[in-house]
C-alpha cells in the first residue's frame, strides 16, 4: 500500500512540474511577442 502512495505522489509531482514548465514557456513567448509589438509601435 505504501508503494502505491509513493508512486502516486511522484507521478503527481512530475505532472505538475511538466505543466509548470509549459506554462512558463508560454508566458515567455507572450512577453517576447509583446516586446516586439512595443518595438514596432515605437518606431
Secondary structure in CASP SS format (residue, H / E / C, confidence):
PFRMAT SS
TARGET T0000
AUTHOR 0000-0000-0000
METHOD secondary structure of the structure
MODEL  1
X C 1.00
X H 1.00
X H 1.00
X H 1.00
X H 1.00
X H 1.00
X H 1.00
X H 1.00
X H 1.00
X H 1.00
X H 1.00
X H 1.00
X H 1.00
X H 1.00
X H 1.00
X H 1.00
X H 1.00
X H 1.00
X H 1.00
X H 1.00
X H 1.00
X H 1.00
X H 1.00
X H 1.00
X H 1.00
X H 1.00
X H 1.00
X H 1.00
X H 1.00
X H 1.00
X H 1.00
X H 1.00
X H 1.00
X H 1.00
X H 1.00
X H 1.00
X H 1.00
X H 1.00
X H 1.00
X H 1.00
X H 1.00
X H 1.00
X C 1.00
END
